[in-house]
Amino acid sequence: MNLLTIILISCDIFTTRSPEVPDRPSSNFLAATSPEILFNNFKSSIEEKVVENYIACFVDTSYLKKKYNFIPAVGSTALYPILNNWSINEEKQYFLNLVSKLQQGKNIELKLTNTQKNIFGDSAIYYFDYELIINSNNQLIGGTFKGTAQFKIFSDNREQWSIVEWQDIKKENYLCWSDLKGRTSY
């Protein structure tokens, strides 16, 4: 046998190997060419805990010259002053902190119900009643958060929809999303 044959046989380079398990959960993220896709992406990015996909749901000033604005629930800024000047950076840090505080195997479930929408061509306002259930023993983040979210969304120059403004509205005596953001932002 010649040397090349021996090397090829011993290296076993033509045998297929087992596929590697991905580092991240699978993702259902699609280009948000409709408001419905945008909110499906928003929901799945939270439930799958994929920070990059979560942030991709918000306005990117490279494609739309609008600044992101989060309007916390009434009274929340007194408890959590960080909510006063909330930007994309705080949005990302909050979600990174939330995901990092979840124990292995714990999940997040988001229910969006009672949808109301007003569409104005390249912009729209969507209202959802939400129930955010965080399965965690961590008292800061574990539990159920309820409220109403008002989203102002716009289509950018790629013809993709993104969240430009998010207003959180507290519901009765429940903790709301503003409480969760305030608790996890430090």
C-alpha positions in Angstrom: 0.0 0.0 0.0 1.2 3.4 -0.7 1.5 6.1 2.0 -1.5 8.1 0.9 -3.9 5.1 1.2 -2.6 4.3 4.7 -3.2 7.9 5.8 -6.7 8.0 4.3 -7.7 4.8 5.9 -6.3 5.6 9.3 -7.8 9.2 9.4 -11.3 8.0 8.6 -12.1 11.3 6.9 -14.9 10.0 4.7 -17.1 8.8 7.6 -19.9 11.1 8.6 -19.9 12.3 12.2 -22.8 12.8 14.5 -24.2 16.3 14.4 -23.4 18.6 17.2 -26.0 19.9 19.6 -26.6 23.6 19.1 -25.5 26.0 21.8 -28.8 27.9 21.7 -32.4 26.9 21.6 -34.0 26.7 18.2 -35.6 29.9 17.0 -38.7 30.8 15.1 -37.4 34.3 14.3 -38.5 35.6 10.9 -38.1 38.9 9.1 -41.0 41.0 10.5 -42.7 41.8 7.2 -46.1 42.1 9.1 -47.1 43.1 12.5 -48.2 39.6 13.3 -44.7 38.2 12.5 -43.2 41.0 14.7 -45.3 40.0 17.7 -44.7 36.2 17.1 -41.0 37.0 17.1 -41.4 39.1 20.3 -43.2 36.2 22.1 -40.9 33.5 20.9 -37.7 35.5 21.7 -38.9 35.9 25.3 -40.0 32.2 25.7 -36.8 30.9 24.0 -34.7 33.5 26.0 -32.8 34.6 22.9 -31.5 38.1 23.6 -30.5 38.9 20.0 -33.9 38.1 18.7 -35.6 40.1 21.5 -33.6 43.2 20.7 -34.2 42.7 17.0 -37.9 43.4 17.7 -37.2 47.0 18.6 -36.4 49.9 16.3 -33.0 50.0 14.7 -32.0 53.6 13.9 -30.0 52.4 11.0 -33.3 51.6 9.2 -35.8 54.0 10.8 -35.0 57.4 12.3 -37.0 57.1 15.4 -35.9 56.7 19.0 -37.2 53.8 21.2 -39.4 54.9 24.1 -40.6 52.8 27.0 -43.4 54.4 29.1 -43.5 52.6 32.5 -46.7 51.9 34.4 -48.0 54.7 36.6 -46.1 54.8 39.9 -43.3 52.5 38.8 -40.7 55.2 38.4 -41.0 56.0 42.1 -40.1 52.5 43.0 -37.6 52.0 40.1 -36.0 55.3 39.0 -34.0 53.5 36.3 -37.3 53.4 34.3 -37.2 57.2 33.8 -34.7 57.2 31.0 -35.2 53.7 29.5 -33.5 53.1 26.1 -32.6 50.2 23.9 -29.5 49.7 26.1 -31.6 49.3 29.2 -34.0 47.0 27.4 -31.1 44.7 26.4 -29.5 44.8 29.9 -32.9 44.0 31.5 -33.4 41.0 29.3 -29.8 39.7 29.7 -30.2 40.0 33.5 -33.6 38.2 33.4 -32.2 35.3 31.4 -29.1 35.1 33.5 -31.2 34.9 36.7 -33.3 32.0 35.5 -32.1 28.7 36.8 -31.3 25.9 34.3 -34.5 24.3 33.0 -36.8 27.1 34.2 -39.0 28.7 31.5 -40.9 31.9 30.6 -44.4 31.9 29.2 -46.0 34.9 27.6 -49.7 35.1 26.8 -51.0 38.0 24.7 -54.8 38.2 24.5 -57.6 40.7 23.7 -55.7 42.2 20.8 -56.8 45.6 19.6 -55.1 47.3 16.7 -55.2 50.5 14.6 -53.2 50.3 11.4 -52.2 53.6 9.6 -50.2 52.4 6.6 -46.6 52.2 7.7 -47.4 52.5 11.4 -49.8 50.9 13.9 -50.8 50.8 17.5 -51.4 47.4 19.1 -52.9 46.7 22.5 -52.5 43.4 24.3 -53.5 42.2 27.7 -50.5 40.2 28.8 -49.7 37.5 31.3 -46.0 36.9 31.7 -45.3 33.8 33.8 -41.7 33.2 35.0 -41.0 29.8 36.4 -38.3 30.7 38.9 -37.6 30.3 42.6 -35.9 33.7 42.5 -38.3 36.0 44.3 -37.3 39.0 42.3 -38.3 37.5 39.0 -40.5 34.5 39.7 -44.2 34.7 39.4 -46.9 36.1 37.2 -46.9 39.7 35.8 -50.1 41.1 34.3 -51.1 44.2 32.6 -51.9 45.8 29.3 -49.2 46.7 26.7 -49.6 49.4 24.1 -47.1 49.1 21.3 -46.5 51.7 18.6 -44.9 50.0 15.7 -43.5 51.2 12.4 -42.3 49.7 9.1 -38.7 50.7 8.4 -36.9 51.2 5.1 -36.4 47.4 4.8 -40.2 47.0 5.0 -39.9 45.3 8.4 -41.9 46.2 11.4 -40.4 47.1 14.8 -41.4 48.4 18.2 -40.8 52.1 18.6 -42.8 52.8 21.7 -44.0 50.5 24.5 -46.4 51.7 27.2 -47.0 49.5 30.2 -50.4 49.8 31.9 -50.8 48.2 35.3 -53.8 45.9 35.9 -55.5 45.9 39.3 -53.1 44.8 42.1 -50.9 42.6 40.0 -47.2 43.1 39.4 -46.6 44.4 35.9 -43.8 44.3 33.3 -42.5 47.6 34.7 -42.0 45.9 38.0 -40.1 43.1 36.4 -37.9 45.5 34.4 -37.2 47.6 37.5 -36.3 44.6 39.6 -33.9 43.0 37.1 -32.1 46.1 35.8 -29.6 46.4 38.6 
